[in-house]
């Protein structure tokens, strides 16, 4: 069944199959552990912060860094940290919600 609005056909959404439990267990075992993902994310945050601080130091000492590059690096590091905090808060809230569930 398709409808037409302004001459354009509208198709119903395709039906997809939900993954089976066997598929998700295989994906989880082959992927990285939570600890590895967390440590790589934190090291990435530290690297971005270090690059921003190095750019600030280079700019202040006059070693050729442009002001816009320094500001962009600082903003990128700040945004990455803010995103990390948002994700952390969502994970903590989800954990607390699971702990409140009754069995």
CNS distance restraints for C-alpha pairs under 8 A (distance, minus, plus):
assign (resid   1 and name CA) (resid  11 and name CA) 7.22 0.50 0.50
assign (resid   1 and name CA) (resid  12 and name CA) 7.42 0.50 0.50
assign (resid   2 and name CA) (resid   9 and name CA) 6.19 0.50 0.50
assign (resid   2 and name CA) (resid  10 and name CA) 5.43 0.50 0.50
assign (resid   2 and name CA) (resid  11 and name CA) 5.18 0.50 0.50
assign (resid   2 and name CA) (resid  12 and name CA) 7.02 0.50 0.50
assign (resid   3 and name CA) (resid   9 and name CA) 5.64 0.50 0.50
assign (resid   3 and name CA) (resid  10 and name CA) 5.13 0.50 0.50
assign (resid   3 and name CA) (resid  11 and name CA) 7.12 0.50 0.50
assign (resid   4 and name CA) (resid   8 and name CA) 5.31 0.50 0.50
assign (resid   4 and name CA) (resid   9 and name CA) 4.51 0.50 0.50
assign (resid   4 and name CA) (resid  10 and name CA) 5.93 0.50 0.50
assign (resid   5 and name CA) (resid   9 and name CA) 6.73 0.50 0.50
assign (resid   5 and name CA) (resid  10 and name CA) 7.45 0.50 0.50
assign (resid  19 and name CA) (resid  23 and name CA) 6.21 0.50 0.50
assign (resid  19 and name CA) (resid  24 and name CA) 6.90 0.50 0.50
assign (resid  20 and name CA) (resid  24 and name CA) 6.72 0.50 0.50
assign (resid  21 and name CA) (resid  25 and name CA) 6.21 0.50 0.50
assign (resid  22 and name CA) (resid  26 and name CA) 6.30 0.50 0.50
assign (resid  23 and name CA) (resid  27 and name CA) 6.28 0.50 0.50
assign (resid  24 and name CA) (resid  28 and name CA) 6.10 0.50 0.50
assign (resid  25 and name CA) (resid  29 and name CA) 6.22 0.50 0.50
assign (resid  26 and name CA) (resid  30 and name CA) 6.21 0.50 0.50
assign (resid  27 and name CA) (resid  31 and name CA) 6.10 0.50 0.50
assign (resid  28 and name CA) (resid  32 and name CA) 7.81 0.50 0.50
assign (resid  32 and name CA) (resid  36 and name CA) 6.12 0.50 0.50
assign (resid  32 and name CA) (resid  37 and name CA) 6.51 0.50 0.50
assign (resid  33 and name CA) (resid  37 and name CA) 6.37 0.50 0.50
assign (resid  34 and name CA) (resid  38 and name CA) 6.02 0.50 0.50
assign (resid  35 and name CA) (resid  39 and name CA) 6.05 0.50 0.50
assign (resid  36 and name CA) (resid  40 and name CA) 6.07 0.50 0.50
assign (resid  37 and name CA) (resid  41 and name CA) 6.10 0.50 0.50
assign (resid  38 and name CA) (resid  42 and name CA) 6.18 0.50 0.50
assign (resid  39 and name CA) (resid  43 and name CA) 6.09 0.50 0.50
assign (resid  40 and name CA) (resid  44 and name CA) 6.11 0.50 0.50
assign (resid  41 and name CA) (resid  45 and name CA) 6.25 0.50 0.50
assign (resid  42 and name CA) (resid  46 and name CA) 6.19 0.50 0.50
assign (resid  43 and name CA) (resid  47 and name CA) 6.08 0.50 0.50
assign (resid  44 and name CA) (resid  48 and name CA) 6.19 0.50 0.50
assign (resid  45 and name CA) (resid  49 and name CA) 6.17 0.50 0.50
assign (resid  45 and name CA) (resid  77 and name CA) 6.95 0.50 0.50
assign (resid  45 and name CA) (resid  80 and name CA) 6.71 0.50 0.50
assign (resid  45 and name CA) (resid  81 and name CA) 6.51 0.50 0.50
assign (resid  46 and name CA) (resid  50 and name CA) 6.01 0.50 0.50
assign (resid  47 and name CA) (resid  51 and name CA) 6.12 0.50 0.50
assign (resid  48 and name CA) (resid  52 and name CA) 6.19 0.50 0.50
assign (resid  48 and name CA) (resid  73 and name CA) 7.61 0.50 0.50
assign (resid  48 and name CA) (resid  76 and name CA) 7.61 0.50 0.50
assign (resid  48 and name CA) (resid  77 and name CA) 5.22 0.50 0.50
assign (resid  49 and name CA) (resid  53 and name CA) 6.15 0.50 0.50
assign (resid  49 and name CA) (resid  74 and name CA) 7.40 0.50 0.50
assign (resid  49 and name CA) (resid  77 and name CA) 5.41 0.50 0.50
assign (resid  49 and name CA) (resid  78 and name CA) 7.92 0.50 0.50
assign (resid  50 and name CA) (resid  54 and name CA) 6.02 0.50 0.50
assign (resid  51 and name CA) (resid  55 and name CA) 6.09 0.50 0.50
assign (resid  51 and name CA) (resid  73 and name CA) 7.22 0.50 0.50
assign (resid  52 and name CA) (resid  56 and name CA) 6.23 0.50 0.50
assign (resid  52 and name CA) (resid  70 and name CA) 6.61 0.50 0.50
assign (resid  52 and name CA) (resid  73 and name CA) 5.08 0.50 0.50
assign (resid  52 and name CA) (resid  74 and name CA) 4.99 0.50 0.50
assign (resid  52 and name CA) (resid  77 and name CA) 6.83 0.50 0.50
assign (resid  53 and name CA) (resid  57 and name CA) 6.17 0.50 0.50
assign (resid  53 and name CA) (resid  74 and name CA) 7.67 0.50 0.50
assign (resid  54 and name CA) (resid  58 and name CA) 6.08 0.50 0.50
assign (resid  55 and name CA) (resid  59 and name CA) 6.08 0.50 0.50
assign (resid  55 and name CA) (resid  65 and name CA) 6.55 0.50 0.50
assign (resid  55 and name CA) (resid  69 and name CA) 7.81 0.50 0.50
assign (resid  55 and name CA) (resid  70 and name CA) 5.40 0.50 0.50
assign (resid  55 and name CA) (resid  73 and name CA) 7.55 0.50 0.50
assign (resid  56 and name CA) (resid  60 and name CA) 6.14 0.50 0.50
assign (resid  56 and name CA) (resid  70 and name CA) 5.95 0.50 0.50
assign (resid  57 and name CA) (resid  61 and name CA) 6.15 0.50 0.50
assign (resid  58 and name CA) (resid  62 and name CA) 6.02 0.50 0.50
assign (resid  58 and name CA) (resid  63 and name CA) 5.04 0.50 0.50
assign (resid  58 and name CA) (resid  64 and name CA) 6.86 0.50 0.50
assign (resid  58 and name CA) (resid  65 and name CA) 5.98 0.50 0.50
assign (resid  59 and name CA) (resid  63 and name CA) 6.09 0.50 0.50
assign (resid  59 and name CA) (resid  64 and name CA) 6.52 0.50 0.50
assign (resid  59 and name CA) (resid  65 and name CA) 4.98 0.50 0.50
assign (resid  59 and name CA) (resid  66 and name CA) 6.88 0.50 0.50
assign (resid  59 and name CA) (resid  67 and name CA) 7.02 0.50 0.50
assign (resid  59 and name CA) (resid  70 and name CA) 7.35 0.50 0.50
assign (resid  65 and name CA) (resid  69 and name CA) 6.88 0.50 0.50
assign (resid  65 and name CA) (resid  70 and name CA) 6.92 0.50 0.50
assign (resid  66 and name CA) (resid  70 and name CA) 6.42 0.50 0.50
assign (resid  67 and name CA) (resid  71 and name CA) 6.20 0.50 0.50
assign (resid  68 and name CA) (resid  72 and name CA) 6.02 0.50 0.50
assign (resid  69 and name CA) (resid  73 and name CA) 6.09 0.50 0.50
assign (resid  70 and name CA) (resid  74 and name CA) 6.16 0.50 0.50
assign (resid  71 and name CA) (resid  75 and name CA) 6.06 0.50 0.50
assign (resid  72 and name CA) (resid  76 and name CA) 5.97 0.50 0.50
assign (resid  73 and name CA) (resid  77 and name CA) 6.20 0.50 0.50
assign (resid  74 and name CA) (resid  78 and name CA) 6.18 0.50 0.50
assign (resid  75 and name CA) (resid  79 and name CA) 6.02 0.50 0.50
assign (resid  76 and name CA) (resid  80 and name CA) 6.10 0.50 0.50
assign (resid  77 and name CA) (resid  81 and name CA) 6.23 0.50 0.50
assign (resid  78 and name CA) (resid  82 and name CA) 6.16 0.50 0.50
assign (resid  79 and name CA) (resid  83 and name CA) 6.07 0.50 0.50
assign (resid  80 and name CA) (resid  84 and name CA) 6.17 0.50 0.50
assign (resid  81 and name CA) (resid  85 and name CA) 6.23 0.50 0.50
assign (resid  82 and name CA) (resid  86 and name CA) 6.23 0.50 0.50
assign (resid  83 and name CA) (resid  87 and name CA) 6.23 0.50 0.50
assign (resid  84 and name CA) (resid  88 and name CA) 6.05 0.50 0.50
assign (resid  85 and name CA) (resid  89 and name CA) 6.07 0.50 0.50
assign (resid  86 and name CA) (resid  90 and name CA) 6.29 0.50 0.50
assign (resid  87 and name CA) (resid  91 and name CA) 6.19 0.50 0.50
assign (resid  88 and name CA) (resid  92 and name CA) 6.16 0.50 0.50
assign (resid  89 and name CA) (resid  93 and name CA) 6.08 0.50 0.50
assign (resid  90 and name CA) (resid  94 and name CA) 6.08 0.50 0.50
assign (resid  91 and name CA) (resid  95 and name CA) 6.13 0.50 0.50
assign (resid  92 and name CA) (resid  96 and name CA) 6.14 0.50 0.50
assign (resid  93 and name CA) (resid  97 and name CA) 6.12 0.50 0.50
assign (resid  94 and name CA) (resid  98 and name CA) 6.22 0.50 0.50
assign (resid  95 and name CA) (resid  99 and name CA) 6.21 0.50 0.50
assign (resid  96 and name CA) (resid 100 and name CA) 6.28 0.50 0.50
assign (resid  97 and name CA) (resid 101 and name CA) 6.57 0.50 0.50
